[in-house]
């Protein structure tokens, strides 16, 4: 599980993996993937860092494996 991940880094990884922004409601940004996966990323500024619990829930929604996290350079 990556730690200290900010919104900018997560959004970059989502877009690199094929997710695209479909809707924004306040601080909640909804991203979809062509295969049907969806994830909501809640942030006010792109420099905001996510708590471990919030990050874990978002990463579960993406259904990324450990190999995916390495490929997207979110973990070493």
C-alpha positions as CSV (number, residue, x, y, z in Angstrom):
1,X,0.0,0.0,0.0
2,X,1.5,3.3,-1.0
3,X,1.7,6.0,1.7
4,X,1.8,9.7,1.5
5,X,0.2,9.7,-2.0
6,X,-1.2,13.1,-3.1
7,X,-4.1,13.7,-5.4
8,X,-1.8,14.9,-8.3
9,X,0.1,11.6,-8.3
10,X,-3.1,9.4,-8.1
11,X,-4.8,11.3,-10.9
12,X,-1.7,11.0,-13.1
13,X,-1.8,7.2,-12.5
14,X,-5.5,6.9,-13.1
15,X,-5.2,8.8,-16.4
16,X,-2.2,6.8,-17.5
17,X,-4.2,3.6,-16.9
18,X,-7.1,4.8,-19.0
19,X,-9.4,6.4,-16.5
20,X,-11.1,9.6,-17.5
21,X,-13.0,12.3,-15.5
22,X,-16.7,12.0,-16.0
23,X,-18.2,14.2,-13.3
24,X,-17.3,16.7,-10.6
25,X,-19.6,17.4,-7.6
26,X,-17.9,19.7,-5.1
27,X,-14.6,18.0,-4.1
28,X,-15.6,14.6,-5.4
29,X,-14.2,13.8,-8.8
30,X,-15.6,10.7,-10.5
31,X,-13.3,8.7,-12.8
32,X,-14.4,5.9,-15.1
33,X,-12.6,3.3,-17.2
34,X,-13.7,1.9,-20.5
35,X,-14.1,-1.6,-18.9
36,X,-16.6,-0.3,-16.4
37,X,-14.5,0.4,-13.3
38,X,-15.1,3.6,-11.5
39,X,-13.5,5.5,-8.6
40,X,-14.3,8.7,-6.8
41,X,-11.3,10.8,-5.8
42,X,-12.1,13.4,-3.1
43,X,-9.7,16.4,-2.9
44,X,-9.8,20.1,-2.7
45,X,-6.3,20.8,-4.0
46,X,-4.1,18.5,-6.1
47,X,-1.4,18.7,-3.4
48,X,-3.8,17.1,-0.8
49,X,-2.4,13.9,0.7
50,X,-4.8,11.0,1.3
51,X,-5.2,9.2,4.6
52,X,-4.3,5.5,4.4
53,X,-8.0,4.5,4.8
54,X,-9.2,6.8,2.0
55,X,-6.4,5.7,-0.3
56,X,-7.1,2.0,0.4
57,X,-10.8,2.4,-0.5
58,X,-10.0,4.3,-3.7
59,X,-7.3,1.7,-4.8
60,X,-9.8,-1.1,-4.1
61,X,-12.2,0.6,-6.5
62,X,-9.6,0.7,-9.2
63,X,-8.9,-3.1,-8.8
64,X,-5.2,-2.5,-9.4
65,X,-2.9,-5.4,-8.5
66,X,0.5,-5.0,-7.0
67,X,2.0,-5.3,-10.5
68,X,-0.2,-2.4,-11.6
69,X,0.9,-0.3,-8.7
70,X,4.6,-0.9,-9.7
71,X,3.9,-0.3,-13.4
72,X,2.2,3.1,-12.5
73,X,5.2,3.9,-10.2
74,X,3.0,4.2,-7.1
75,X,5.2,1.7,-5.2
76,X,8.8,0.5,-5.7
